[in-house]
Every structure is written in structure tokens, then in C-alpha cells.
Amino acid sequence: MIVHHLNNSRSQRILWMLEELGLPYELRRYERDPETMFAPAELRKVHPLGKSPVLEDDGRTLVESGAIVEYLVDKSGGKFGPPSDRDGQLRYRMFLHYAEGSMMPPLLIKLVLSRIPIMGKVAMKRIQPMIDVHLDYVEAELSRRPWFAGDDLSAADVMMSFPLEAARSRAGLNESRPSTIAWLERVQSRPAYQRALEVGGPYAYA
Ligand SMILES: N[C@@H](CCC(=O)N[C@@H](CS)C(=O)NCC(=O)O)C(=O)O
């Protein structure tokens, strides 16, 4: 397997998942343009979207973090897949989609607005309450169970790691939401997470 990895990006969680699963992979690194933060053009040669992560395996080129983590669950015979109870399965599926589908968009809007002088600052004030609704929801969920789907770490946690790391670095996630911070600490202290950091190189959100 080849992982196309961009610094400070969502592909860090794919490295974490691969380290958890103990699957061998080759890493290809790409650096963001320090001005624009865009990925380099070479990534478009790998996939037309030119984004990261991209996973190549068995002659296939896969994109979308959620689809990639589900592929890895399948490949490893269900490891880090859904729990056995129905409610846990539904939570697993929901958070797997929620991470990119609902939680990332306002965080990304905030990041973009933060780069626009004056008017951006005004608009950012409108976005923060939307992010707070997500953070409160996540806090309530994590106060009920240790991991997003249930009692065990799953691919849903892998997916949720990036939005929550981004929220801690730029959208006010702090100790006022103790269950979420405790979850982040549990994630980041895992040996596989630490190995993924060593492999991936500098990562601003850990
Ligand atoms: N929903 C996609 C998002 C992919 C994405 O936007 N990746 C970012 C990295 S965090 C990227 O490659 N940005 C560089 C660019 O847009 O040029 C996923 O989860 O894989």
C-alpha cells in the first residue's frame, strides 16, 4: 500500500489507522505551499482532485478519508469496525460520516475566514456559535461512553480525531469540555498514534 501524505492534514489519521492495524505501507510525502496552504500540483498526478489522503492498493487509487478507513477495516477482517450491538453500529456509521460531512465544514470556513482581514474577523464571530453546537454535542456523547461507537476504539474515532484536533487548535475546544479533552488525550497517548507522528513528520495538531 502507498499512502500519499500531506503535512498537517487529514492523512495523519490514515497513518494512525495503519499503525493501529499493523499493516505495512509505503509513505510518499507532499508539502503544502507555505503561502496558500494548497497541496503541490504533483498530487494531481496521483488523483485528479489533488488532495490528501490518497491510498493506492492492489492497482486501485482510493480517496476520501472515510472510504479509506472503511477499506482498511475490510482489509483487516473487521478490525476497528462497528461494535456488535445495533445502537453502537448506528453510532459508528453516523460518526464516520459526521466527521467530514458536518463537523469539518464550519471548521474549514473558520480557517478560511481567519485569512481574510477585517471582514473575515466579523464573519468568524458568526461561525463560532455553529462550531460550539458541534462541540457541545460531541462532549455530551463522550460523557456517555469512552469511544464514539461504544466501549472500544473504532474507525469512527479515527475519523473524529482530525476535526477535534483542529477544533482544539483553532476553534475553542479546551478543558471546559473535559470528556472530549480526555478522549483526545487517550487517542494521542496510544503507541500507534505516536508511531504515526514519527512516520508522518511535523504535525501541528498533536
Ligand atoms: N473529505 C476529504 C477532504 C480531503 C482534503 O480536503 N484534504 C486536504 C488536506 S486536510 C487537502 O488535500 N488540502 C490541500 C488542497 O486542497 O490543496 C477527505 O476526508 O479525504
The ligand as a Gaussian input file, in Angstrom:
#p B3LYP/6-31G(d) Opt

LIG

0 1
 N      -13.182000      14.985000       2.604000
 C      -11.847000      14.743000       2.092000
 C      -11.066000      16.040000       2.164000
 C       -9.721000      15.983000       1.510000
 C       -8.978000      17.296000       1.702000
 O       -9.539000      18.387000       1.539000
 N       -7.690000      17.223000       2.059000
 C       -6.913000      18.394000       2.361000
 C       -5.948000      18.065000       3.475000
 S       -6.567000      18.318000       5.078000
 C       -6.032000      18.790000       1.195000
 O       -5.515000      17.933000       0.493000
 N       -5.807000      20.107000       1.019000
 C       -4.882000      20.640000       0.093000
 C       -5.525000      21.322000      -1.078000
 O       -6.759000      21.497000      -1.072000
 O       -4.788000      21.716000      -1.991000
 C      -11.194000      13.631000       2.920000
 O      -11.566000      13.460000       4.087000
 O      -10.338000      12.901000       2.418000

